[in-house]
């Protein structure tokens, strides 16, 4: 089987000389992998590779992929490559086939996204067998439409065969990721951050190709997680196995995206979704069934640098507008539980957590907002229905467990 699919790949290479991976057809589960490698051979070009049936179907793209839908980039069909080639970065020695430097310019998962009638939209990230069947059919028929989820390449593309069997066109479909910008200007590896020129003197740290895509047993998405935290080191160091990132002055957040909506959970368990509605709207547009992101929300100052003051001022203004109503106030409170009392010392309200118990106390900011609403004579409907008046919640009253408030017996 391997000899049939990868015989041409093997015939062109001497594996006792080249660092390229040996031929092997793999069987694995999970979504299909795509990779684009930048290759500085006789001429700089890009290689698009799509996983199917245990190997990487491959095209050489001289000018590289484009995000401009008006561009039709030539893509020359070449020999199938082994799956392990997906993570290959390094220098192919002189006098070897394809001699020159190679980096992983982009990688991710992909799925066919067009049916036999040419209607786009349905994807098969969750159904590997059906995805491969549709890929085979598309390649046989001379047109494959597919959706990429990469670092640089996103959205729908098409490979269309010309009259010449090996000559195809790579075309970007119109979608929200289409742009007039040139994707190839971003010329560094998505794995190591190195450019092809830097590989001439930088050491290469290879990783297994299977680490480029999700794999393993399917399980339910967790409801609770803690953000990954940095550790305190004793001294600065330089190690090729480590990558570095700047300190960002923002809000560390875990974003949970699923059919139920979007949550932006802080390190303290607060939900910032109501504070950042535009970010929530953007996350809702992600074409996934379930997603958890660990990141940081930042705001930029006039010089284009992250600024905690700018972010805090923006957040406080947004919160101030939200807290002008009980509906907005409750967007910050778990389970939208009813108010049951006021603690003047803590300047916070308590929220009913369940039968016979009380839950999380509101922060002073939220407590003062609620107090302002009560002082103006406004009460939420559930308290009005229980006969509670603003006087019952006045500071200094022992109202926390008063039967008049309708607390559980």
SEGU-173257 format. One record per residue (C-alpha): x, y, z; residue number from 1; residue in one letter; chain. Coordinates in Angstrom, 2 decimals, always signed. Each point is the difference from the previous one (the first is absolute). Example, Ala and Ser with C-alpha at 12.3 -4.5 7.8 and 13.67 -1.06 7.14 Angstrom:
(rec (+12.30,-4.50,+7.80),1,'a','A')
(rec (+1.37,+3.44,-0.66),2,'s','A')
# end
This chain:
(rec (+0.00,+0.00,+0.00),1,'x','A')
(rec (+2.79,+2.40,+1.00),2,'x','A')
(rec (+1.96,-0.97,-3.10),3,'x','A')
(rec (-2.94,+0.84,-2.24),4,'x','A')
(rec (-0.82,+3.36,+1.56),5,'x','A')
(rec (+3.50,+1.25,+0.81),6,'x','A')
(rec (+2.18,-1.78,-2.56),7,'x','A')
(rec (+0.61,+3.20,-1.98),8,'x','A')
(rec (+0.89,+1.86,+3.20),9,'x','A')
(rec (+2.48,-2.76,+0.94),10,'x','A')
(rec (+1.57,-0.22,-3.46),11,'x','A')
(rec (+0.97,+3.69,+0.05),12,'x','A')
(rec (+1.79,-0.05,+3.39),13,'x','A')
(rec (+2.99,-1.57,+1.68),14,'x','A')
(rec (-1.06,-0.37,+3.63),15,'x','A')
(rec (+3.53,-0.67,+1.20),16,'x','A')
(rec (+0.82,+3.58,-1.09),17,'x','A')
(rec (-3.13,+2.11,+0.22),18,'x','A')
(rec (-1.61,+0.80,+3.39),19,'x','A')
(rec (-3.47,-0.35,-1.55),20,'x','A')
(rec (-2.22,-2.69,+1.56),21,'x','A')
(rec (-0.06,-3.50,-1.43),22,'x','A')
(rec (-3.14,-1.20,-1.80),23,'x','A')
(rec (-2.79,-1.31,+2.21),24,'x','A')
(rec (-3.78,-0.06,-0.41),25,'x','A')
(rec (-1.70,+0.74,+3.32),26,'x','A')
(rec (-3.41,-0.82,+1.40),27,'x','A')
(rec (-1.38,+2.41,+2.55),28,'x','A')
(rec (-3.20,+1.63,+1.22),29,'x','A')
(rec (-1.10,+3.61,+0.31),30,'x','A')
(rec (-0.41,+2.83,-2.51),31,'x','A')
(rec (+2.10,+0.15,-3.17),32,'x','A')
(rec (+3.27,+1.95,+0.03),33,'x','A')
(rec (+1.16,+2.63,-2.46),34,'x','A')
(rec (+3.44,+1.56,-0.15),35,'x','A')
(rec (+1.67,+2.64,-2.16),36,'x','A')
(rec (+3.79,-0.11,-0.08),37,'x','A')
(rec (+2.22,+2.76,-1.33),38,'x','A')
(rec (+2.84,-1.53,-1.97),39,'x','A')
(rec (+3.11,+1.88,-1.09),40,'x','A')
(rec (+1.16,-2.35,-2.78),41,'x','A')
(rec (+1.21,+1.22,-3.40),42,'x','A')
(rec (-2.87,+2.45,+0.30),43,'x','A')
(rec (-1.91,+0.96,+3.11),44,'x','A')
(rec (-3.45,-1.58,-0.08),45,'x','A')
(rec (-2.70,-1.45,+2.24),46,'x','A')
(rec (-1.25,-3.57,+0.30),47,'x','A')
(rec (-3.66,-0.58,+0.88),48,'x','A')
(rec (-0.65,-3.41,+1.54),49,'x','A')
(rec (-3.39,-1.51,+0.88),50,'x','A')
(rec (-0.26,-3.19,+2.04),51,'x','A')
(rec (-2.08,-2.77,-1.55),52,'x','A')
(rec (+0.18,-3.80,+0.27),53,'x','A')
(rec (+3.13,-0.01,+2.16),54,'x','A')
(rec (+2.17,+2.26,-2.18),55,'x','A')
(rec (+0.30,+3.68,-0.92),56,'x','A')
(rec (-1.35,+0.91,-3.44),57,'x','A')
(rec (+2.39,+2.74,-1.16),58,'x','A')
(rec (+0.12,+2.98,-2.34),59,'x','A')
(rec (+2.88,+2.42,-0.63),60,'x','A')
(rec (-1.35,+3.58,-0.02),61,'x','A')
(rec (+2.68,+2.30,-1.52),62,'x','A')
(rec (-1.47,+3.30,+1.27),63,'x','A')
(rec (-1.54,-1.40,+3.16),64,'x','A')
(rec (-3.66,+0.03,+1.12),65,'x','A')
(rec (-1.94,+3.24,-0.25),66,'x','A')
(rec (-2.89,+1.32,+2.08),67,'x','A')
(rec (-1.13,+2.14,-2.94),68,'x','A')
(rec (-2.94,-1.67,-1.74),69,'x','A')
(rec (+0.94,+1.63,-3.31),70,'x','A')
(rec (+3.35,-1.85,-0.02),71,'x','A')
(rec (+0.32,-3.40,-1.63),72,'x','A')
(rec (+3.27,-1.54,+1.13),73,'x','A')
(rec (+1.62,-2.79,-2.03),74,'x','A')
(rec (+0.32,-3.24,+2.00),75,'x','A')
(rec (+2.03,-2.84,-1.52),76,'x','A')
(rec (-0.97,-3.49,+1.14),77,'x','A')
(rec (+3.07,-1.89,+1.28),78,'x','A')
(rec (+0.60,-3.37,+1.65),79,'x','A')
(rec (-1.77,-1.00,+3.21),80,'x','A')
(rec (+2.04,+0.59,+3.16),81,'x','A')
(rec (-0.08,-1.97,+3.27),82,'x','A')
(rec (-2.07,+1.37,+2.87),83,'x','A')
(rec (+3.16,+0.60,+2.08),84,'x','A')
(rec (+1.15,+2.53,-2.61),85,'x','A')
(rec (-2.60,+2.42,+1.39),86,'x','A')
(rec (+2.31,+1.11,+2.83),87,'x','A')
(rec (+3.23,-0.11,-2.01),88,'x','A')
(rec (+2.20,+3.07,+0.40),89,'x','A')
(rec (+3.64,-0.09,-0.95),90,'x','A')
(rec (+2.59,+0.15,-2.75),91,'x','A')
(rec (-0.04,-2.49,-2.87),92,'x','A')
(rec (+3.68,-0.47,-0.91),93,'x','A')
(rec (+1.51,+1.12,-3.34),94,'x','A')
(rec (-0.31,-2.45,-2.90),95,'x','A')
(rec (-3.10,-1.52,+1.59),96,'x','A')
(rec (-3.45,+0.31,-1.52),97,'x','A')
(rec (-1.47,+3.36,+1.08),98,'x','A')
(rec (+3.24,+1.18,+1.62),99,'x','A')
(rec (-0.60,+3.06,+2.19),100,'x','A')
(rec (-1.68,+1.20,+3.18),101,'x','A')
(rec (-3.56,-0.95,+1.01),102,'x','A')
(rec (-2.26,+1.47,+2.69),103,'x','A')
(rec (-3.58,-0.72,+1.01),104,'x','A')
(rec (-1.55,+3.26,-1.16),105,'x','A')
(rec (-3.51,-0.91,+1.19),106,'x','A')
(rec (-1.90,-3.04,+1.22),107,'x','A')
(rec (-3.32,-0.97,+1.49),108,'x','A')
(rec (-3.04,-2.10,-0.80),109,'x','A')
(rec (-2.20,-0.01,-3.07),110,'x','A')
(rec (-3.25,-1.45,-1.27),111,'x','A')
(rec (-1.77,-0.16,-3.36),112,'x','A')
(rec (-2.82,+2.54,+0.09),113,'x','A')
(rec (-1.96,-0.47,-3.24),114,'x','A')
(rec (-2.52,-2.62,-1.05),115,'x','A')
(rec (-0.49,-1.58,-3.43),116,'x','A')
(rec (-2.26,+2.88,-1.04),117,'x','A')
(rec (+2.60,+2.63,+0.81),118,'x','A')
(rec (-1.67,+1.24,+3.18),119,'x','A')
(rec (+2.51,+1.05,+2.65),120,'x','A')
(rec (-0.42,+0.12,+3.76),121,'x','A')
(rec (-0.07,-3.55,+1.36),122,'x','A')
(rec (+3.27,-1.27,+1.47),123,'x','A')
(rec (+1.20,-3.38,+1.30),124,'x','A')
(rec (+2.63,+0.69,+2.65),125,'x','A')
(rec (-1.93,-2.45,+2.19),126,'x','A')
(rec (-0.28,-2.76,-2.63),127,'x','A')
(rec (+3.40,-0.98,-1.36),128,'x','A')
(rec (-1.26,-2.82,-2.24),129,'x','A')
(rec (-2.53,+2.24,-1.75),130,'x','A')
(rec (+2.54,+2.80,-0.31),131,'x','A')
(rec (+2.49,-2.30,-1.73),132,'x','A')
(rec (-2.70,-1.38,-2.29),133,'x','A')
(rec (-0.90,+3.52,-1.11),134,'x','A')
(rec (+3.65,+0.95,-0.46),135,'x','A')
(rec (+0.56,-3.01,-2.24),136,'x','A')
(rec (-3.11,+0.81,-2.03),137,'x','A')
(rec (+0.96,+3.66,-0.37),138,'x','A')
(rec (+3.51,-0.80,-1.20),139,'x','A')
(rec (-1.31,-2.59,-2.45),140,'x','A')
(rec (-2.56,+2.45,-1.39),141,'x','A')
(rec (+2.55,+2.80,-0.31),142,'x','A')
(rec (-1.39,+2.40,+2.61),143,'x','A')
(rec (+0.49,-0.11,+3.76),144,'x','A')
(rec (-1.51,+2.69,+2.21),145,'x','A')
(rec (+1.33,-0.05,+3.57),146,'x','A')
(rec (+0.02,+2.06,+3.18),147,'x','A')
(rec (+3.33,+0.75,+1.71),148,'x','A')
(rec (+0.48,+0.72,+3.68),149,'x','A')
(rec (+3.61,+1.09,+0.21),150,'x','A')
(rec (+2.04,+2.77,+1.59),151,'x','A')
(rec (+0.36,+2.00,-3.23),152,'x','A')
(rec (-2.46,-1.63,-2.37),153,'x','A')
(rec (-3.65,-0.08,+1.00),154,'x','A')
(rec (-3.26,-0.46,-1.80),155,'x','A')
(rec (-1.06,-1.71,-3.22),156,'x','A')
(rec (+2.28,-0.77,-2.96),157,'x','A')
(rec (-0.25,-2.04,-3.18),158,'x','A')
(rec (+2.42,-2.09,-2.04),159,'x','A')
(rec (-1.13,-0.14,-3.63),160,'x','A')
(rec (+1.70,-2.20,-2.58),161,'x','A')
(rec (+0.82,+1.52,-3.40),162,'x','A')
(rec (+0.20,-1.84,-3.32),163,'x','A')
(rec (+3.48,-1.12,+1.03),164,'x','A')
(rec (-0.31,-2.88,+2.47),165,'x','A')
(rec (+2.69,+1.25,+2.39),166,'x','A')
(rec (-0.83,+3.70,-0.24),167,'x','A')
(rec (-2.59,+1.27,+2.47),168,'x','A')
(rec (-1.13,+3.45,+1.16),169,'x','A')
(rec (-0.19,+0.94,+3.70),170,'x','A')
(rec (-2.81,+2.54,+0.52),171,'x','A')
(rec (-1.32,+1.76,+3.12),172,'x','A')
(rec (-3.77,+0.01,+0.35),173,'x','A')
(rec (-1.85,+3.12,+1.09),174,'x','A')
(rec (-0.53,-0.04,+3.75),175,'x','A')
(rec (+0.87,+2.11,+3.02),176,'x','A')
(rec (+3.65,-1.08,-0.22),177,'x','A')
(rec (+0.47,+1.18,-3.58),178,'x','A')
(rec (+2.20,+3.08,-0.26),179,'x','A')
(rec (+2.16,+1.86,-2.47),180,'x','A')
(rec (+3.05,-0.48,+2.26),181,'x','A')
(rec (+2.84,-2.32,-0.99),182,'x','A')
(rec (+0.19,-2.99,+2.31),183,'x','A')
(rec (+3.51,-0.91,-1.16),184,'x','A')
(rec (+1.38,+3.17,+1.62),185,'x','A')
(rec (-0.17,-1.86,+3.32),186,'x','A')
(rec (+3.14,-2.03,-0.65),187,'x','A')
(rec (+0.79,-1.71,+3.31),188,'x','A')
(rec (-0.66,-3.51,+1.21),189,'x','A')
(rec (-3.21,-0.49,+1.92),190,'x','A')
(rec (+1.86,-2.59,+2.12),191,'x','A')
(rec (+3.43,+1.45,+0.73),192,'x','A')
(rec (-0.36,+3.64,-1.03),193,'x','A')
(rec (+3.07,-0.35,-2.24),194,'x','A')
(rec (+0.27,+1.11,-3.63),195,'x','A')
(rec (+1.46,-2.22,-2.72),196,'x','A')
(rec (+3.12,+2.17,-0.06),197,'x','A')
(rec (+0.53,-0.51,+3.74),198,'x','A')
(rec (+0.00,-3.78,-0.35),199,'x','A')
(rec (+3.49,+0.28,-1.48),200,'x','A')
(rec (+1.38,+0.70,+3.50),201,'x','A')
(rec (-2.79,-0.80,+2.51),202,'x','A')
(rec (-0.39,-3.48,+1.53),203,'x','A')
(rec (-3.18,-1.84,-0.95),204,'x','A')
(rec (-2.22,-1.55,+2.66),205,'x','A')
(rec (-2.34,-2.48,-1.66),206,'x','A')
(rec (-3.35,-0.92,+1.51),207,'x','A')
(rec (-2.18,-2.99,-0.88),208,'x','A')
(rec (-2.49,+0.80,-2.77),209,'x','A')
(rec (-2.91,-1.36,+2.04),210,'x','A')
(rec (+0.48,+2.87,+2.45),211,'x','A')
(rec (-1.15,+2.42,-2.72),212,'x','A')
(rec (-3.62,-1.18,+0.18),213,'x','A')
(rec (-2.49,-1.04,+2.70),214,'x','A')
(rec (-0.04,-3.72,+0.71),215,'x','A')
(rec (-1.09,-2.49,+2.62),216,'x','A')
(rec (-3.29,-1.10,+1.48),217,'x','A')
(rec (-2.97,+2.36,-0.30),218,'x','A')
(rec (-1.21,+1.28,+3.36),219,'x','A')
(rec (-2.37,+2.72,+1.16),220,'x','A')
(rec (+1.40,+3.51,+0.25),221,'x','A')
(rec (+0.85,+0.89,+3.64),222,'x','A')
(rec (-2.20,+2.52,+1.77),223,'x','A')
(rec (+2.75,+1.31,+2.27),224,'x','A')
(rec (+3.66,+0.67,-0.68),225,'x','A')
(rec (+2.72,+2.18,+1.43),226,'x','A')
(rec (+2.19,+2.14,-2.31),227,'x','A')
(rec (+3.55,-1.22,-0.48),228,'x','A')
(rec (+2.28,+2.08,+2.21),229,'x','A')
(rec (+3.62,+0.99,-0.39),230,'x','A')
(rec (+2.53,-1.35,+2.48),231,'x','A')
(rec (+2.64,+2.03,+1.83),232,'x','A')
(rec (+3.52,-0.83,-1.19),233,'x','A')
(rec (+3.27,+0.51,+1.82),234,'x','A')
(rec (+1.85,+1.52,-2.98),235,'x','A')
(rec (-0.45,+0.91,-3.63),236,'x','A')
(rec (+1.04,-2.65,-2.53),237,'x','A')
(rec (+0.12,-0.75,-3.71),238,'x','A')
(rec (-1.31,-3.39,-1.09),239,'x','A')
(rec (-1.12,-0.97,-3.51),240,'x','A')
(rec (-2.76,-2.14,+1.52),241,'x','A')
(rec (-1.68,+3.11,+1.42),242,'x','A')
(rec (-1.79,+2.84,-1.74),243,'x','A')
(rec (-0.51,+3.41,+1.55),244,'x','A')
(rec (-2.85,+2.46,+0.05),245,'x','A')
(rec (-0.29,+3.56,+1.34),246,'x','A')
(rec (-1.91,+0.82,+3.14),247,'x','A')
(rec (-3.37,+1.42,-0.99),248,'x','A')
(rec (-1.78,+2.46,+2.29),249,'x','A')
(rec (-3.52,-1.34,-0.33),250,'x','A')
(rec (-2.64,-2.32,+1.42),251,'x','A')
(rec (+0.89,-3.69,-0.04),252,'x','A')
(rec (-3.08,-1.83,-1.26),253,'x','A')
(rec (-1.19,-3.48,-0.92),254,'x','A')
(rec (-2.52,+0.18,-2.86),255,'x','A')
(rec (-2.56,-2.83,-0.08),256,'x','A')
(rec (-1.88,-0.21,-3.31),257,'x','A')
(rec (-2.75,-2.55,-0.61),258,'x','A')
(rec (-3.63,-0.29,-1.09),259,'x','A')
(rec (-1.07,+1.68,+3.23),260,'x','A')
(rec (+1.89,+3.21,-0.76),261,'x','A')
(rec (+3.28,+1.59,+1.06),262,'x','A')
(rec (+1.52,+0.41,+3.46),263,'x','A')
(rec (+3.08,+2.08,+0.73),264,'x','A')
(rec (+1.19,-1.30,+3.34),265,'x','A')
(rec (+2.59,+1.92,+2.00),266,'x','A')
(rec (+2.53,-1.56,+2.37),267,'x','A')
(rec (-2.41,+0.83,+2.85),268,'x','A')
(rec (-2.95,-1.67,-1.71),269,'x','A')
(rec (-1.74,+3.20,-1.17),270,'x','A')
(rec (-1.72,+0.04,-3.39),271,'x','A')
(rec (+1.09,+2.94,-2.18),272,'x','A')
(rec (-2.34,-0.84,-2.90),273,'x','A')
(rec (-2.29,+2.96,+0.66),274,'x','A')
(rec (+3.01,+2.33,+0.18),275,'x','A')
(rec (+1.40,-0.99,-3.40),276,'x','A')
(rec (-3.02,-0.56,-2.29),277,'x','A')
(rec (+1.96,+0.51,-3.25),278,'x','A')
(rec (+2.50,-2.68,+1.00),279,'x','A')
(rec (-2.86,-2.32,+0.91),280,'x','A')
(rec (-1.64,+0.62,-3.38),281,'x','A')
(rec (+3.27,-0.83,-1.79),282,'x','A')
(rec (+0.44,-3.21,+1.99),283,'x','A')
(rec (-3.55,-1.06,-0.85),284,'x','A')
(rec (+0.96,+0.12,-3.68),285,'x','A')
(rec (+2.70,-2.64,+0.41),286,'x','A')
(rec (-0.92,-3.09,-2.00),287,'x','A')
(rec (+0.40,-2.48,+2.82),288,'x','A')
(rec (-2.32,-2.10,+2.14),289,'x','A')
(rec (+2.05,+0.56,+3.15),290,'x','A')
(rec (+3.04,+2.13,+0.74),291,'x','A')
(rec (+2.03,+1.08,+3.04),292,'x','A')
(rec (+2.59,+2.75,-0.38),293,'x','A')
(rec (+2.53,+1.07,+2.61),294,'x','A')
(rec (+1.05,+3.57,-0.71),295,'x','A')
(rec (+0.14,+3.60,+1.11),296,'x','A')
(rec (-2.30,+2.91,-0.83),297,'x','A')
(rec (+2.01,+3.15,-0.67),298,'x','A')
(rec (-0.67,+3.58,-1.05),299,'x','A')
(rec (+2.51,+2.16,-1.87),300,'x','A')
(rec (+1.02,+3.56,+0.74),301,'x','A')
(rec (+0.63,+2.76,-2.54),302,'x','A')
(rec (+3.48,-1.41,-0.67),303,'x','A')
(rec (-1.40,-3.43,-0.81),304,'x','A')
(rec (+1.30,-1.65,+3.17),305,'x','A')
(rec (-2.07,-2.07,+2.46),306,'x','A')
(rec (-1.12,+2.20,+2.91),307,'x','A')
(rec (-1.71,-1.24,+3.14),308,'x','A')
(rec (-1.26,+3.52,+0.77),309,'x','A')
(rec (-1.69,+0.27,-3.39),310,'x','A')
(rec (-1.58,-3.42,+0.46),311,'x','A')
(rec (-1.16,+0.77,+3.55),312,'x','A')
(rec (-1.49,+3.36,-0.96),313,'x','A')
(rec (-1.81,-1.58,-2.93),314,'x','A')
(rec (-1.31,-2.82,+2.20),315,'x','A')
(rec (-1.21,+2.31,+2.77),316,'x','A')
(rec (-1.86,+2.18,-2.49),317,'x','A')
(rec (-1.60,-3.09,-1.51),318,'x','A')
(rec (-0.94,-1.38,+3.44),319,'x','A')
(rec (-1.45,+3.37,+1.02),320,'x','A')
(rec (-2.37,-0.11,-2.97),321,'x','A')
(rec (-0.94,-3.63,+0.68),322,'x','A')
(rec (-0.66,+0.56,+3.70),323,'x','A')
(rec (-2.70,+2.58,-0.65),324,'x','A')
(rec (-2.59,-2.80,-0.01),325,'x','A')
(rec (-0.69,-3.14,+2.02),326,'x','A')
(rec (+0.22,-2.08,-3.18),327,'x','A')
(rec (+3.50,+1.28,-0.63),328,'x','A')
(rec (+0.98,-0.44,+3.63),329,'x','A')
(rec (-1.09,-3.60,+0.02),330,'x','A')
(rec (+2.14,-0.80,-3.04),331,'x','A')
(rec (+2.92,+0.03,+2.44),332,'x','A')
(rec (-1.56,-2.43,+2.46),333,'x','A')
(rec (-0.07,-3.83,-0.28),334,'x','A')
(rec (-3.33,-1.67,-0.83),335,'x','A')
(rec (-1.93,+3.32,+0.08),336,'x','A')
(rec (-1.04,-0.79,+3.57),337,'x','A')
(rec (-2.32,+2.38,+1.94),338,'x','A')
(rec (+1.24,+2.62,+2.46),339,'x','A')
(rec (-0.59,-1.01,+3.63),340,'x','A')
(rec (+1.82,+2.60,+2.04),341,'x','A')
(rec (+2.47,+2.83,+0.40),342,'x','A')
(rec (+3.15,+0.11,+2.10),343,'x','A')
(rec (+0.92,+3.67,+0.64),344,'x','A')
(rec (+3.47,-0.83,+1.31),345,'x','A')
(rec (+1.04,-1.83,-3.14),346,'x','A')
(rec (-2.03,+2.29,-2.24),347,'x','A')
(rec (-1.18,-3.11,-1.85),348,'x','A')
(rec (-3.16,-1.96,-0.67),349,'x','A')
(rec (-0.44,-3.70,+0.59),350,'x','A')
(rec (-1.57,-2.25,-2.60),351,'x','A')
(rec (-2.03,-3.12,+0.71),352,'x','A')
(rec (+2.10,-3.03,-0.99),353,'x','A')
(rec (-2.49,-2.76,+0.73),354,'x','A')
(rec (-2.56,-1.34,+2.42),355,'x','A')
(rec (+1.06,+1.17,+3.46),356,'x','A')
(rec (+3.38,+1.46,-0.99),357,'x','A')
(rec (+1.55,+3.20,-1.17),358,'x','A')
(rec (+2.50,+0.48,-2.78),359,'x','A')
(rec (+2.58,+2.48,-1.22),360,'x','A')
(rec (+0.10,+3.50,+1.40),361,'x','A')
(rec (+0.15,+2.74,-2.58),362,'x','A')
(rec (+3.07,+2.19,-0.28),363,'x','A')
(rec (-0.12,+3.54,+1.46),364,'x','A')
(rec (-0.38,+1.46,-3.50),365,'x','A')
(rec (-3.05,-2.15,-0.71),366,'x','A')
(rec (-1.32,+0.45,+3.52),367,'x','A')
(rec (+0.10,+3.80,-0.29),368,'x','A')
(rec (-1.73,-0.20,-3.38),369,'x','A')
(rec (-2.79,-2.08,+1.52),370,'x','A')
(rec (-0.27,+2.38,+2.96),371,'x','A')
(rec (-0.33,+2.92,-2.44),372,'x','A')
(rec (-2.88,-1.77,-1.77),373,'x','A')
(rec (-1.74,-0.71,+3.32),374,'x','A')
(rec (+0.45,+3.60,+1.22),375,'x','A')
(rec (-1.72,+1.19,-3.17),376,'x','A')
(rec (-2.97,-2.25,+0.81),377,'x','A')
(rec (+0.79,-2.73,-2.56),378,'x','A')
(rec (-0.35,-3.64,+0.96),379,'x','A')
(rec (+0.21,-3.16,-2.11),380,'x','A')
(rec (-3.33,-1.65,-0.80),381,'x','A')
(rec (+0.64,-3.13,+2.10),382,'x','A')
(rec (+0.38,+2.12,+3.16),383,'x','A')
(rec (-3.09,+2.05,-0.81),384,'x','A')
(rec (-2.01,-3.22,-0.38),385,'x','A')
(rec (+1.07,-1.02,+3.51),386,'x','A')
(rec (-1.10,+3.31,+1.46),387,'x','A')
(rec (+3.47,+1.36,+0.65),388,'x','A')
(rec (+0.35,+3.81,+0.10),389,'x','A')
(rec (+3.10,+2.20,-0.33),390,'x','A')
(rec (-0.28,+0.67,+3.75),391,'x','A')
(rec (+0.43,-3.73,+0.70),392,'x','A')
(rec (+3.43,+0.12,-1.65),393,'x','A')
(rec (+1.18,+3.23,+1.54),394,'x','A')
(rec (+3.54,-0.12,+1.50),395,'x','A')
(rec (-0.04,-0.89,+3.67),396,'x','A')
(rec (-3.10,-2.20,-0.08),397,'x','A')
(rec (+0.45,-3.63,+1.04),398,'x','A')
(rec (-1.62,-1.10,-3.20),399,'x','A')
(rec (+2.29,-2.81,-1.04),400,'x','A')
(rec (-2.14,-2.84,+1.39),401,'x','A')
(rec (-3.29,+1.82,+0.60),402,'x','A')
(rec (-3.03,-2.21,-0.83),403,'x','A')
(rec (-1.47,+3.05,-1.74),404,'x','A')
(rec (+2.62,-0.44,-2.68),405,'x','A')
(rec (-1.31,-3.41,-0.88),406,'x','A')
(rec (+3.13,-1.92,+0.93),407,'x','A')
(rec (-0.36,-3.80,+0.12),408,'x','A')
(rec (-1.02,-1.55,+3.30),409,'x','A')
# end
